[in-house]
Amino acid sequence: MCAPSPIVASIPGVTPERERLMSEALPTIRVHAPGPLVLVTRDAGLVREAGAAGVDADEPEPFAAGTMTREAARALFAVRGTSRAGD
């Protein structure tokens, strides 16, 4: 529901510049993610709060299981591991 709307309230720990960048990026995100947005987090309290507010929320693993194959996840993990090796 909030995806087409600009960010109107301050987000704790996020600078005004970052809020502006996130607001500007939202139309592009919506083009590439036409379905409902889901909050993905490991914060159990935040998942409960989101559910109470009617916002879809899930932990990373269950969310990924419903959106990609195991093979795709393995490939992404392998790429991530390779890119971190040089850090």
VMD Tcl script that draws the C-alpha trace (Angstrom):
set ca {
  {0.00 0.00 0.00}
  {2.83 2.42 0.76}
  {4.87 1.59 -2.36}
  {3.38 4.33 -4.56}
  {3.62 6.90 -1.77}
  {6.65 9.00 -0.84}
  {8.31 8.52 2.52}
  {6.60 11.07 4.75}
  {7.91 10.11 8.19}
  {11.50 9.99 9.34}
  {13.07 6.55 9.47}
  {15.25 6.04 12.56}
  {18.94 5.93 11.69}
  {18.43 6.99 8.06}
  {19.79 10.33 6.90}
  {17.59 12.76 4.95}
  {19.82 12.18 1.90}
  {19.27 8.42 2.12}
  {15.50 8.94 2.50}
  {15.54 11.10 -0.63}
  {17.48 8.45 -2.58}
  {15.11 5.70 -1.42}
  {12.07 7.78 -2.45}
  {13.60 8.44 -5.87}
  {14.38 4.74 -6.35}
  {10.87 3.56 -5.48}
  {9.34 3.98 -8.97}
  {12.16 1.90 -10.48}
  {11.76 -0.76 -7.80}
  {8.03 -0.97 -8.53}
  {8.69 -1.48 -12.26}
  {10.89 -4.48 -11.49}
  {8.78 -5.75 -8.58}
  {5.17 -5.46 -9.73}
  {3.85 -7.81 -7.06}
  {3.31 -6.99 -3.41}
  {6.36 -5.83 -1.49}
  {7.44 -7.97 1.46}
  {9.50 -6.94 4.46}
  {12.36 -9.45 4.71}
  {14.12 -9.46 8.07}
  {15.40 -11.73 10.84}
  {14.01 -9.35 13.49}
  {11.17 -11.40 15.05}
  {9.72 -8.37 16.80}
  {9.57 -6.45 13.55}
  {7.91 -9.40 11.80}
  {5.21 -9.41 14.53}
  {4.74 -5.64 14.26}
  {4.48 -5.85 10.49}
  {1.89 -8.62 10.70}
  {-0.16 -6.62 13.18}
  {-0.06 -3.66 10.77}
  {-1.12 -5.84 7.82}
  {2.32 -5.77 6.16}
  {3.64 -8.98 4.64}
  {6.88 -9.99 6.36}
  {9.09 -13.06 6.30}
  {12.56 -14.28 7.22}
  {15.10 -14.51 4.37}
  {15.15 -18.29 3.94}
  {11.38 -18.92 3.78}
  {10.96 -15.88 1.53}
  {13.70 -17.07 -0.84}
  {12.25 -20.60 -0.89}
  {9.03 -19.20 -2.30}
  {10.70 -16.98 -4.89}
  {13.58 -18.97 -6.37}
  {14.78 -22.50 -6.95}
  {17.46 -24.08 -4.79}
  {19.78 -24.07 -7.81}
  {19.31 -20.31 -8.30}
  {19.98 -19.72 -4.61}
  {23.15 -21.84 -4.81}
  {24.36 -19.85 -7.82}
  {23.73 -16.54 -6.05}
  {25.48 -17.80 -2.92}
  {28.47 -18.95 -4.98}
  {28.72 -15.55 -6.69}
  {28.44 -13.79 -3.32}
  {31.15 -16.00 -1.82}
  {33.45 -15.34 -4.77}
  {32.95 -11.57 -4.59}
  {33.75 -11.53 -0.87}
  {36.93 -13.56 -1.25}
  {38.87 -10.51 -2.40}
  {37.54 -8.21 0.36}
}
mol new
graphics top color blue
foreach p $ca { graphics top sphere $p radius 0.5 }
foreach p [lrange $ca 0 end-1] q [lrange $ca 1 end] { graphics top cylinder $p $q radius 0.2 }
display resetview
